[in-house]
Amino acid sequence: MDFKLELVAVPVSDVDRALAFYTDKAGFVLDHDHRVSDEIRFVQLTPPGSACSIAFGEGVVETAPGSLQGLQLVVSDADAARAELAGRGVEVSEVQEFPWGRFVFFQDPDGNGWSVQQLVARG
């Protein structure tokens, strides 16, 4: 039995602001933006190359905006990822070196925290 994580709900306070951030700045691909009813709007986006998407909207998740931390993207080159994000206007950290990888960190407008990891070869 395979258990594939394919969707993570991200709590945001302003759907349109989050949509603009994730598409225009973070470079995610918009998969769906559908108003189901007056109470429910479902937005789904996918990071380029990812098998897992994120979703937010109205009536999608009840947790506090900005409370999701530790979302992690994996890239082949942390320096290139940092340059791309910074070039799109994302406030992103400098590349940080750890024994388990090279990382950059950023937050969405609500403070949901993302890390971007370049794996390092183990010796």
Secondary structure, DSSP 8 states (H G I E B T S, - for coil): ------EEE---S-HHHHHHIIIIIS--EEEEEEE-SSS-EEEEEE-TT-S-EEEEEESS--S-TT----EEEEES-HHHHHHHHHHTT--B---EEETTEEEEEEE-TT--EEEEEE-----
